[in-house]
Amino acid sequence: MFQDFHYRHIPALFTAGAQCWGTVYPLMVGTGGTRAVMLQYGLPENIADVPEAWPAWNAGTARTCCLGLLMFWFYARRQYAVLDTFLVAIGGYLGLADCVLLWRQRPKMAVFRLVASLAFAGTGLAGVTQGRAS
């Protein structure tokens, strides 16, 4: 899978891994893993400490993980233009959704998420993964 690796693939691979992290980490760690991921995401303790919220969180991250798995699939197939499309969609839409979700709880984290996501979306728009921007 990595025999054709180039540094320009890093944003897509990072994004793919990040999409999977919220689902994989709680499975590896067990009890408290979902809470830890929610805190890492940027949610405050008063939300992350509610065990009743964990199943909804895990259901959402499982669906987001599918995006990451698809990105790894397309990477293995060397379909780099598809990965750039994923970067635009994930960076543009999910980054904006993260910002809106976090805005009232942690505004600084919300702005960081938006700026970072837009940077990844920009690499997708520029065609970095496929080498169009090089």
VOPAGU-2260 file (C-alpha; in pm, 1 decimal, decimal comma):
REM VOPAGU-2260
SITE   aa  ch    i         X         Y         Z
SITE  MET   A    0       0,0       0,0       0,0
SITE  PHE   A    1     283,2     241,3      77,6
SITE  GLN   A    2     521,1     149,8    -205,5
SITE  ASP   A    3     426,0     468,3    -395,8
SITE  PHE   A    4     425,4     692,1     -88,2
SITE  HIS   A    5     507,0    1060,8    -140,9
SITE  TYR   A    6     512,4    1335,6     119,3
SITE  ARG   A    7     221,0    1499,0     -59,4
SITE  HIS   A    8       7,5    1202,4      55,4
SITE  ILE   A    9      47,3    1295,5     423,5
SITE  PRO   A   10    -262,3    1522,8     449,7
SITE  ALA   A   11    -487,7    1251,2     306,4
SITE  LEU   A   12    -336,5     974,3     520,3
SITE  PHE   A   13    -353,0    1191,8     831,3
SITE  THR   A   14    -717,9    1270,9     762,4
SITE  ALA   A   15    -800,7     904,2     700,1
SITE  GLY   A   16    -640,2     804,8    1029,5
SITE  ALA   A   17    -805,8    1088,7    1219,0
SITE  GLN   A   18   -1147,8     980,8    1094,1
SITE  CYS   A   19   -1086,8     631,3    1233,5
SITE  TRP   A   20    -933,3     737,1    1566,4
SITE  GLY   A   21   -1258,8     816,9    1749,0
SITE  THR   A   22   -1388,5     465,4    1688,9
SITE  VAL   A   23   -1069,5     263,9    1723,9
SITE  TYR   A   24    -931,6     421,5    2043,4
SITE  PRO   A   25   -1233,0     338,3    2266,6
SITE  LEU   A   26   -1224,0     -20,8    2139,9
SITE  MET   A   27    -854,0     -49,3    2231,3
SITE  VAL   A   28    -881,0     119,6    2571,3
SITE  GLY   A   29   -1223,3       6,1    2689,5
SITE  THR   A   30   -1401,8     181,5    2974,5
SITE  GLY   A   31   -1339,0     553,0    2969,0
SITE  GLY   A   32   -1206,5     548,1    2613,5
SITE  THR   A   33   -1511,4     723,0    2474,3
SITE  ARG   A   34   -1484,4     991,0    2742,8
SITE  ALA   A   35   -1116,9    1043,5    2655,7
SITE  VAL   A   36   -1196,2    1079,9    2284,9
SITE  MET   A   37   -1476,2    1325,9    2356,7
SITE  LEU   A   38   -1235,1    1537,0    2564,1
SITE  GLN   A   39    -969,0    1514,3    2293,1
SITE  TYR   A   40   -1226,4    1628,1    2037,9
SITE  GLY   A   41   -1280,8    1937,4    2248,1
SITE  LEU   A   42   -1600,8    1871,4    2438,0
SITE  PRO   A   43   -1600,2    1985,3    2801,5
SITE  GLU   A   44   -1601,6    1741,7    3092,7
SITE  ASN   A   45   -1966,3    1810,3    3180,0
SITE  ILE   A   46   -2060,5    1651,6    2845,4
SITE  ALA   A   47   -1788,9    1383,7    2824,2
SITE  ASP   A   48   -1870,6    1261,2    3176,6
SITE  VAL   A   49   -2225,7    1158,8    3080,5
SITE  PRO   A   50   -2220,5     783,5    3006,3
SITE  GLU   A   51   -2561,1     809,3    2837,7
SITE  ALA   A   52   -2398,7    1023,1    2566,0
SITE  TRP   A   53   -2134,1     763,6    2484,7
SITE  PRO   A   54   -2347,3     531,1    2265,9
SITE  ALA   A   55   -2459,8     824,0    2049,4
SITE  TRP   A   56   -2099,1     942,0    2022,0
SITE  ASN   A   57   -1977,4     593,8    1928,0
SITE  ALA   A   58   -2250,5     553,8    1666,6
SITE  GLY   A   59   -2150,0     883,2    1506,3
SITE  THR   A   60   -1778,1     808,6    1508,5
SITE  ALA   A   61   -1838,8     462,8    1361,8
SITE  ARG   A   62   -2000,8     629,1    1063,2
SITE  THR   A   63   -1721,2     883,9    1035,7
SITE  CYS   A   64   -1470,2     599,1    1055,5
SITE  CYS   A   65   -1620,7     464,5     733,6
SITE  LEU   A   66   -1492,3     778,2     559,9
SITE  GLY   A   67   -1142,1     707,3     687,4
SITE  LEU   A   68   -1158,7     343,1     582,6
SITE  LEU   A   69   -1275,8     446,4     236,3
SITE  MET   A   70    -986,2     690,1     214,0
SITE  PHE   A   71    -739,8     410,1     298,0
SITE  TRP   A   72    -913,0     191,1      37,5
SITE  PHE   A   73    -876,8     454,5    -233,9
SITE  TYR   A   74    -517,8     520,1    -128,6
SITE  ALA   A   75    -435,8     150,3    -165,6
SITE  ARG   A   76    -590,5     165,7    -514,5
SITE  ARG   A   77    -381,7     478,3    -596,3
SITE  GLN   A   78    -694,8     683,4    -667,1
SITE  TYR   A   79    -541,9    1006,6    -543,4
SITE  ALA   A   80    -794,7    1239,4    -709,0
SITE  VAL   A   81   -1067,5    1072,2    -501,9
SITE  LEU   A   82    -864,3    1140,0    -187,9
SITE  ASP   A   83    -845,3    1508,5    -278,1
SITE  THR   A   84   -1224,4    1506,8    -310,0
SITE  PHE   A   85   -1250,5    1352,6      36,4
SITE  LEU   A   86   -1019,5    1622,0     174,7
SITE  VAL   A   87   -1244,0    1894,3      34,6
SITE  ALA   A   88   -1561,7    1732,0     168,6
SITE  ILE   A   89   -1423,8    1638,7     509,5
SITE  GLY   A   90   -1224,6    1957,8     555,1
SITE  GLY   A   91   -1502,8    2179,4     429,2
SITE  TYR   A   92   -1817,2    2025,6     570,7
SITE  LEU   A   93   -1701,1    1832,9     877,5
SITE  GLY   A   94   -1463,9    2113,8     975,2
SITE  LEU   A   95   -1748,5    2362,6     962,9
SITE  ALA   A   96   -1974,9    2123,9    1155,2
SITE  ASP   A   97   -1702,3    2078,6    1420,9
SITE  CYS   A   98   -1669,2    2454,8    1451,2
SITE  VAL   A   99   -2043,1    2505,3    1498,1
SITE  LEU   A  100   -2063,7    2218,9    1747,5
SITE  LEU   A  101   -1775,1    2343,6    1959,2
SITE  TRP   A  102   -1840,9    2718,0    1933,5
SITE  ARG   A  103   -2046,6    2755,2    2253,0
SITE  GLN   A  104   -1838,9    2512,9    2457,0
SITE  ARG   A  105   -1481,5    2592,6    2354,1
SITE  PRO   A  106   -1455,0    2878,6    2102,3
SITE  LYS   A  107   -1075,1    2862,0    2072,2
SITE  MET   A  108   -1092,4    2491,6    1989,0
SITE  ALA   A  109   -1371,7    2566,9    1740,8
SITE  VAL   A  110   -1158,3    2821,9    1557,5
SITE  PHE   A  111    -857,5    2587,1    1559,1
SITE  ARG   A  112   -1071,8    2307,5    1412,1
SITE  LEU   A  113   -1207,6    2535,4    1142,3
SITE  VAL   A  114    -867,7    2673,3    1039,1
SITE  ALA   A  115    -703,6    2328,3    1037,9
SITE  SER   A  116    -992,9    2174,1     845,9
SITE  LEU   A  117    -990,1    2450,2     587,1
SITE  ALA   A  118    -616,1    2397,8     542,0
SITE  PHE   A  119    -677,6    2030,5     465,4
SITE  ALA   A  120    -965,8    2123,3     235,1
SITE  GLY   A  121    -727,6    2361,7      59,3
SITE  THR   A  122    -478,6    2081,9      -6,8
SITE  GLY   A  123    -764,3    1884,6    -161,0
SITE  LEU   A  124    -875,4    2177,5    -377,9
SITE  ALA   A  125    -518,0    2227,6    -493,5
SITE  GLY   A  126    -488,1    1857,9    -584,9
SITE  VAL   A  127    -189,3    1801,2    -357,4
SITE  THR   A  128    -245,8    1427,3    -309,4
SITE  GLN   A  129    -255,1    1362,3    -683,5
SITE  GLY   A  130      46,8    1584,0    -741,3
SITE  ARG   A  131    -137,2    1852,3    -933,5
SITE  ALA   A  132      -6,8    2129,2    -703,4
SITE  SER   A  133     356,6    2015,8    -704,8
